[in-house]
């Protein structure tokens, strides 16, 4: 783990702080990590809401009631969607 001991203070307006905080939350990152990544030239990706993954789980459950071949094809597609949503290959 990195030993981050030096701080950087930046003044922003209330509106700017709300916007940056919201952007960090959309990416699933703490504010400090979001700012660090942006300052170092990285573009943090947003994470889909939990409900998206819940829906994919439900589709997998439905696939269990399909034929083995069709169910396997459906499961393969939902796995592919999960990978795309979380940045997998």
Buried (B, 14 or more C-beta within 10 A) or exposed (E): EEEEEEEEEEEEEEEEEEEBEEBBBBBEBEEEEBBBBBEEEEEBEEBBEEEEBEBBEEEBEEBEEEEEEEBEEBBEBBEEBBEEBEEEE
